[in-house]
Amino acid sequence: MSISLAEVEQQAKQLDASEQAQLAESLLAALSPSISEVEAAWAEEIESRVMAFDSGEMTAVSAEQVFAEARNLSH
């Protein structure tokens, strides 16, 4: 026998604020990739970019140029 969403919502509303916050965090964590997965993906991306830069496949762009282009896009 499964519990309906309405029943879960009703029971959740009976929890105190701290328990509701814990429940919300738990549900959000179940929907989101874990922090370690995100960190691993960024580490892979960083390594890929460094290798591309070192091999000459990618060039650096100055911060001034990046900000100038961003300002131009916002106008």
C-alpha positions in Angstrom: 0.0 0.0 0.0 1.5 3.3 -1.0 1.0 6.6 0.7 -0.3 9.5 -1.4 1.4 12.8 -1.9 -1.4 14.5 0.0 -0.9 12.3 3.0 2.8 12.9 3.0 2.2 16.7 2.8 -0.3 16.5 5.7 2.2 14.5 7.8 5.1 16.8 6.9 3.0 19.9 8.1 2.7 18.3 11.5 6.5 18.2 12.0 8.2 21.0 13.8 10.1 23.6 11.8 13.5 21.9 12.4 12.1 18.5 11.2 10.5 20.2 8.2 13.9 21.7 7.3 15.6 18.4 7.6 13.0 16.8 5.4 13.3 19.5 2.8 17.1 19.1 2.8 16.8 15.4 2.4 14.3 15.6 -0.5 16.4 18.3 -2.3 19.6 16.1 -1.8 17.7 13.2 -3.4 17.0 15.4 -6.5 20.4 17.0 -6.9 23.7 15.4 -7.8 26.0 14.9 -4.8 28.6 17.5 -4.1 31.4 15.0 -4.7 29.9 14.3 -8.2 29.9 18.0 -9.0 33.4 18.5 -7.7 34.6 15.5 -9.7 33.0 16.9 -12.9 34.7 20.3 -12.3 38.0 18.7 -11.6 37.7 16.9 -15.0 36.7 20.1 -16.7 39.6 22.0 -15.2 42.1 19.3 -16.2 40.7 19.3 -19.7 41.0 23.1 -20.0 44.6 23.1 -18.6 45.6 20.5 -21.1 44.0 22.4 -24.0 45.7 25.6 -22.9 49.1 23.8 -22.5 48.8 22.2 -25.9 47.8 25.5 -27.6 44.3 24.4 -28.5 42.9 27.2 -26.2 44.2 30.7 -25.6 43.8 32.9 -22.6 41.6 36.0 -22.6 42.3 38.9 -20.3 39.9 39.8 -17.6 39.6 43.3 -19.1 38.5 41.9 -22.5 36.0 39.5 -20.8 34.5 42.4 -18.8 34.4 44.7 -21.9 32.6 42.1 -23.9 30.1 41.5 -21.0 29.5 45.3 -20.8 28.8 45.4 -24.6 26.4 42.5 -24.3 24.4 44.3 -21.6 23.8 47.4 -23.7 
